[in-house]
Amino acid sequence: MEYTGSQYIGEFVDGRMEGSAEYILPTETRYVGEMKDGVFHGQGTLYFPSGSRYDAIWENGLATKGTYTFSDGLQYDGKNWHYCDSYDRRFYTEICHGLKPTGISQLTNVDPPRKIPEGCYDCGDGFYNPTTRIVKDYRNRFLRNADDDEHEWIIRTCRKGWDEFVGHRPKL
């Protein structure tokens, strides 16, 4: 554990992690559940720092069946998913609490939206700085370095921390 930065709280059998346990990753994601031969095996839950969770049945380290629940309580359903699809573009909070009056746009599921630092982008799990190419979570902790594909996707699709004039500018 000292080499990976992870923490294990649980039983060992023949020097391997086995039985009921809690495994904490360096990213602060926690697994609570059954381990066998050093891997997730049996019933277990991943708890993410964002407040979301993944309850699953694990076999030899792989999830075979599970349910993802977002931090706001919305459960992902792969078969009947209607949240922000091509037919209904409302956010989950708008589905639960209704749309805002005309002229007051809701830009994210978080209302009011997070204030994006100048020069950065909100990429859903944190803020991206295109100069450093680093994504930090909303509490300013390092998440990851963005590769070229992610960089291009963020620049093309994510909310900016500054205003830009879009459209026709009248001559003065």
MOLIN-V656376 format. One record per pair of residues at least 6 apart in sequence whose ideal C-beta (glycine too) atoms are under 6 Angstrom apart, sorted by the first residue. I is the first residue (numbers start at 1). GAP is how many residues later the second one is. If there is no record, write none. Layout:
# MOLIN-V656376
i->I gap->GAP
i->I gap->GAP
This chain:
# MOLIN-V656376
i->1 gap->7
i->5 gap->21
i->6 gap->19
i->7 gap->17
i->8 gap->9
i->8 gap->15
i->9 gap->13
i->10 gap->9
i->10 gap->11
i->11 gap->8
i->16 gap->21
i->16 gap->22
i->17 gap->18
i->17 gap->21
i->18 gap->17
i->18 gap->18
i->21 gap->14
i->22 gap->10
i->23 gap->8
i->24 gap->6
i->28 gap->21
i->29 gap->19
i->30 gap->17
i->31 gap->13
i->31 gap->15
i->32 gap->13
i->33 gap->10
i->33 gap->11
i->33 gap->12
i->34 gap->7
i->34 gap->8
i->34 gap->9
i->34 gap->10
i->39 gap->21
i->39 gap->22
i->40 gap->18
i->40 gap->21
i->41 gap->17
i->44 gap->14
i->45 gap->8
i->45 gap->10
i->46 gap->8
i->47 gap->6
i->50 gap->21
i->51 gap->20
i->52 gap->18
i->52 gap->19
i->53 gap->16
i->54 gap->12
i->54 gap->14
i->55 gap->11
i->55 gap->12
i->56 gap->7
i->56 gap->10
i->57 gap->7
i->57 gap->8
i->68 gap->8
i->69 gap->6
i->74 gap->18
i->82 gap->6
i->83 gap->9
i->91 gap->15
i->91 gap->18
i->92 gap->17
i->93 gap->16
i->93 gap->18
i->100 gap->6
i->107 gap->6
i->116 gap->6
i->116 gap->45
i->117 gap->10
i->117 gap->44
i->118 gap->43
i->120 gap->7
i->120 gap->9
i->120 gap->41
i->121 gap->7
i->121 gap->33
i->121 gap->37
i->121 gap->39
i->122 gap->36
i->122 gap->37
i->123 gap->31
i->123 gap->35
i->126 gap->9
i->126 gap->10
i->126 gap->11
i->126 gap->12
i->126 gap->17
i->127 gap->9
i->128 gap->7
i->128 gap->26
i->133 gap->12
i->133 gap->13
i->134 gap->11
i->135 gap->8
i->135 gap->9
i->135 gap->11
i->136 gap->6
i->137 gap->6
